[in-house]
Amino acid sequence: MEKKYKTLKEFYPYYLTEHLDPICGGLHFVGTATLLAVLVYAIVSQTWWMLGLLPVIGYGFAWVGHFVFEKNRPATFTYPGFSLASDFIMFYHILTFQISKKLENARQIIGK
C-alpha cells in the first residue's frame, strides 16, 4: 500500500526518488525552463494563446522522462499539487547544484 502524503515537506523526498534516472530529471529541468521562458515571452509579448502551451510543455517533457526512461507512473496522477510544487523545488535544486545532496537525503529517508 502506498503511503499517503499530507505535506509537501514529507512528499518531496518521495518525489525525488521517483526521479533517480538522470535523463528523467534532465527532461524535467528542460521542460520547466522552457515553460518559464514561454510564460515570460507570452506575458511580455502579450501572446496569450501561448499560455495554452504551458501544460503541454511542462507535462510533455516530464512524462517522456517517466514513461521512457524512469519507467514509472508520474506522481502528478496521485498528488497533482504536491507534484507541481516539487517540480519547481527540484528545478531550483538542480539550478543551484544542490540536487545531489537532496537526492542522497531523499534516498535515505525513503529507502531507495
Helices and strands as residue ranges (DSSP letters): H 8-17, H 22-45, G 48-53, H 54-64, I 65-70, G 75-77, H 80-95, H 99-110
